[in-house]
Amino acid sequence: MSRTESIKAKLLNLYRILDEQTDEEHGLTIPEILEALEARGISAERKGIYSDLQALREAGMDIVLRKVGGRCEYFIAGRTFELAELKLLVDAVACSRFITPKKSRELIGKLESLTSIHQASQLNRQIFVADRIKADNEEIYYTVDRLQSAILDDRQVSFLYFDYAVNKKKVLRRGGERYVVSPLSLCWNNENYYLIAYYERYQSLSHFRVDRMMDLSRTEERRAHIDAARFNAADYCKKLFGMFAGEETPVKIQFDNSLMNVVLDRFGQEVYLRPVDEGHFCVTARVVPSPSFFGWLFGFAGKAVLLYPPSVMDQYRQMLETAAEPFYQKGDQS
């Protein structure tokens, strides 16, 4: 190895040692740095390490010297991610249903490499992947990337879509015929990733669980004529319950005052509401009526009352009667 190559190797290994072994609570003295370099097969002199540390500082590394008692040690103070930020990211990956256990562990491992080995152990202690409900579709990681690329490049996508049968086996929808849609946006809802797309076959927006897509590919056809630039995915998803597609309908709902936080979490701060009396308020919002929407209302046990429109009220009443019918039948048999 030439002298130039030796200097480069020493700097690179010095950087890795500091990056892997130091943080705000853990530093290395010069003798410890020399020992760590020696363990990597690199000999160095104490005097040269000082100039190497300065060179790394000038290259942008936030290397700090501190004195603890009679100990002078060096550590990396500033990193791209703080430990608290990495903990949030690790939790998000571990909790995400659409990321398989294998991919979750791979991603968490990469996040751990962004801090020291000491702080990485704190991240490792809070991982609970094995017993979580996770997707088993290993393609999803790459499917999301292909979908985002297709959206950016204004291209349609083609894929197979499956459901699970009673025996837990995958069954392709439509007998294995491929879906061809114009992707608009990806949405994370109810702990799952969904594709919102214009489905030309029905000339309407449709939603697809990304973890139930298989063999996705991008076509050379441009997306169908949709005003993608004006489509607001966040606003659109607020009107959906359980990602059921359908026609938006203005509704009026009376809520008990105790549900104010729930309503604002669901519809956002900008939702129109007005007081009704000392204990209730009324909300006007646009939603897509669906079994999930009605189930959401029913879950408030009478503290949420649908007031308008009559057509949606009739749907709600019919769903309640249908749900109660088996109980009435059992009563008749007794």
Buried (B, 14 or more C-beta within 10 A) or exposed (E): EEEEEEBEBBBEBBBEBBBBBBBBEBBBEBEBBBEBBEEEEBEBEEEEBEEBBEBBEEEEBEBBEEEEEEEEBBBBBEBEEEBEBBBEBBBEBBBBBBBBBEBBBBBBEEBBEBBBBBBBEBBEEEBEBEEEEBBEBEBBBEBBEBBEEBBEEEBBBBBBBBEEEEEEEEEEEEEEEBBBBBBBBBBEBEEBBBBBBBBBEEEEBBBBBBBBBBEBEBBEEEBBEBEBEEBEEEEBBBBBBBBEBBEEBEBBBBBBEEBEEBBBEBBEEEBEBEEEEEEBBBBBBEBBBBBBBBEBBBEBEEBBBBBBBEEBBEBBEEBEEEEEEEEEEEEEEE
